[in-house]
Amino acid sequence: MAPRSPLDDPHNASFAWARYRMLMKWMAGFTGAVVVLVSVLLYHWVGFVSIHFYIATALGIGFAMLLMAALMGLVFLSSGTGHDESIEDPLDDERTR
């Protein structure tokens, strides 16, 4: 039987998810700033090409940065709460031999 995860406790889970939401809010703000900065720099270097170019660039940068932030935030949440240590590893016996 697998041991209980620290995320099973509602107090620990609410604290961890609040931290995750705070991280995502900061990263959304940072992503917005980067998208604006890149759009301004592209307009300065290239000039006006097409509105579709700037929309595609903004969406691509924004999606990539927010996806990276979400996945890394989940890794930090899982590791920081001790959820990773609560699994039952069937290969643990084979590695110690």
PyMOL commands that set and color helices and strands:
alter all, ss='L'
color gray80, all
select helices_A, chain A and resi 6-8+10-46+51-81+84-86+92-95
alter helices_A, ss='H'
color red, helices_A
deselect
rebuild
show_as cartoon
